[in-house]
Amino acid sequence: MSEDEQAAGKPPRISKRERALTLARERYKLGRATRWPYAQHGNRQYRFEGTDRKALAADLRDCWRAQCTDDPPADLNPVIDDLRHLALD
């Protein structure tokens, strides 16, 4: 945060990645099956690999567009990787 922003009392800017991760943590229930971690929204379960990973990214993009006015991050893979690590913990 710049000195001007601190002096004006503005809150620090949050990166798109951090905002996307916050949205994802609110939207998905994270869990771990015997062999793999997953994210679940409603009755849909997403594994963090293959076609489920692409479907999870698309669902997260839709969620972003419904709640935010700007475009979602171009690459959601780091956010999905963070979710996977959280599901493993």
N, C-alpha and C positions, 0 to 999 in steps of 0.2 A: 504494500500500500504506500502511495506517495505521501509526502509531507502535507501537500495541499488537501488530500482526502482526509488525512488525520485531523488537520486543523479545522476542516469544515464539518467534522463529525459524521462523515459518510461511512456506512458500513463497508467492510472490505468486499471486493468483487469475488464472486464465487465462479469457478470455472464451469464450463458446460459439463465436463466429465463429473465433477462433484455433484452438480445438479441432477444429472442423469442417474448417478448412483443413489442419491437420496430418493428420487422418484421410484427407482427399482426396488429399493428396500421397503418402501411403503406399499408397493403394488404386489410384490411376490412373497410367498411364504417359502423360505429356503429349507431344504431338508436333505437327508442323505439316505439313499436306499442301500442295500447290502453292497452293491458294486459301484454305485455312482451317485454323485450329488445332483440335485435338481432344484429348479425354481417352479413354484406352482402358483397359478392365478385361476381362481374358480375351480373348474374341474379339469383344466388343461395343465399338464405337467411338461416342463421343458428340461431336457438334459442339456448339458453344456457342450455337446459335441454334435457334429454333423448337421443334418437338416433341422434338428431341434434348436440348434444354436442360431441358425438363420431365422427360424420362426420366432425365437425369443427376441432377437434384434428387431424384427419387424413389429412385434407387439410393443416393445419398449419405444420404438419410434412413434407408433400410434398414440401411446400414452403421452409422450412428450408433446406431440402436436395438439392433443386435447387440452393440455394444461399450460403450455407455454406459448408465447407469441413468436419467439424466434425459431430458427431451424434447429433440429437436433444435431448433436455432434456427427460429423461425417463418419467417424469410425467408433462403433460401440463395442468393439472387441475388448478394449481395456476395462470397460464397465462390466462386461459379462465375465471377464477373468476375475475381477474383484468380487462379483457375486459368487462365483464358484469357490473362491477361497473362503468367503464367509460361510458358505454352505458346508464346507469341510470342517470348520471349527466347531 
